[in-house]
């Protein structure tokens, strides 16, 4: 019986750990916008902070999220977004690693949509600093 309880506890702890950190630490960096109309985005496995285009210290919207996909090259968050101009709405956000644009700019694509089955409504492009290759 003790072994069963230990196995259940290990499973629960590993499930909780899944939502605590990204498999790829590249998603922990601030996402720098590639367009002048975009703002910074700060991701965690449980939240997103969207900043205004003119001031990266001013929050435009915040989201409380659940990490529903956690892969090396992409993550998907199911979020409740609360912005100063909107009421709380449910959105899905997928962030996918793109190509290397410059030595210091790895492209991250953001796709946002209403439900997992719907086509994306918005697409944004961000830049992060590539991780050094430790091979």
C-alpha positions in Angstrom: 0.0 0.0 0.0 2.9 2.4 0.8 4.4 1.8 -2.6 1.1 2.6 -4.3 0.8 5.9 -2.3 4.4 6.8 -3.2 3.7 6.2 -6.9 0.6 8.3 -6.8 2.4 11.1 -5.1 5.2 11.0 -7.6 2.7 11.1 -10.5 1.0 14.1 -8.9 4.2 15.9 -8.3 5.4 15.3 -11.9 2.1 16.5 -13.3 2.4 19.7 -11.2 6.0 20.1 -12.4 4.8 19.9 -16.0 3.0 23.3 -15.6 5.8 24.9 -13.7 8.5 25.4 -16.3 8.9 25.3 -20.1 10.8 22.5 -21.7 12.7 25.0 -23.7 14.1 27.9 -21.6 14.0 30.2 -24.7 10.3 30.9 -23.9 11.4 32.4 -20.5 12.9 35.4 -22.2 11.0 38.7 -22.8 9.6 38.6 -26.3 10.7 41.7 -28.2 8.3 42.8 -30.9 9.5 42.9 -34.5 6.9 45.5 -35.5 6.6 49.1 -34.3 3.0 48.5 -33.4 3.7 45.5 -31.1 4.6 45.5 -27.5 6.8 43.2 -25.4 5.3 40.0 -24.1 6.4 38.2 -20.9 5.5 34.5 -20.6 5.4 32.1 -17.7 3.6 28.7 -17.7 0.8 30.3 -15.8 0.6 33.8 -17.2 1.3 36.3 -20.0 1.9 40.0 -19.6 1.4 42.1 -22.7 3.1 45.5 -22.6 2.2 48.7 -24.6 4.1 49.4 -27.8 5.5 52.7 -26.5 6.5 51.7 -23.0 7.6 48.1 -22.2 7.0 48.9 -18.5 3.3 49.7 -18.9 1.0 46.7 -18.9 -1.6 46.6 -21.7 -3.2 43.3 -20.7 -2.6 40.4 -18.4 -3.6 36.8 -18.7 -3.9 33.9 -16.3 -3.1 30.7 -18.1 -2.8 26.9 -18.1 0.0 25.4 -20.1 -1.7 22.8 -22.4 1.2 22.1 -24.8 4.9 22.1 -23.7 7.2 21.1 -26.5 10.8 22.1 -27.3 9.8 24.1 -30.4 6.3 25.3 -29.3 4.0 26.0 -26.4 0.3 26.6 -26.1 -1.4 28.4 -23.3 -5.1 28.5 -22.5 -5.7 31.9 -21.0 -8.3 34.2 -19.5 -7.2 37.7 -20.7 -8.0 40.8 -18.7 -7.1 44.1 -20.4 -8.0 47.7 -19.6 -10.0 48.0 -22.8 -11.8 44.6 -22.7 -13.7 42.5 -20.3 -12.2 39.1 -19.4 -12.1 36.8 -22.4 -10.8 33.3 -23.1 -8.0 32.9 -25.6 -5.5 30.3 -26.7 -2.0 31.4 -27.5 0.6 29.3 -29.4 4.2 30.4 -29.5 6.4 28.6 -32.0 10.1 28.9 -32.7 10.9 30.2 -36.2 14.1 30.8 -38.1 17.2 32.7 -37.0 16.8 36.2 -38.4 20.1 37.7 -37.1 22.8 36.4 -34.8 20.9 37.9 -31.9 17.4 37.4 -33.1 15.5 34.1 -33.1 12.0 34.5 -34.4 9.1 33.5 -32.2 5.6 33.3 -33.8 2.5 34.0 -31.8 -0.8 32.7 -32.9 -4.0 33.6 -30.9 -7.4 32.0 -31.4 -10.7 31.4 -29.7 -10.7 27.7 -29.4 -8.3 24.9 -30.3 -10.4 24.0 -33.4 -10.7 27.6 -34.8 -8.2 29.2 -37.2 -6.0 31.8 -35.6 -7.3 35.4 -35.4 -4.0 37.2 -34.9 -0.4 36.5 -35.6 2.5 38.4 -34.1 6.2 38.1 -34.5 8.7 38.5 -31.7 12.5 38.2 -31.3 14.5 36.5 -28.6 18.2 35.9 -28.1 19.2 32.5 -29.3 20.6 30.0 -26.7 24.3 29.1 -27.3 24.7 25.6 -28.8 26.3 23.4 -26.1 27.0 20.5 -28.5 
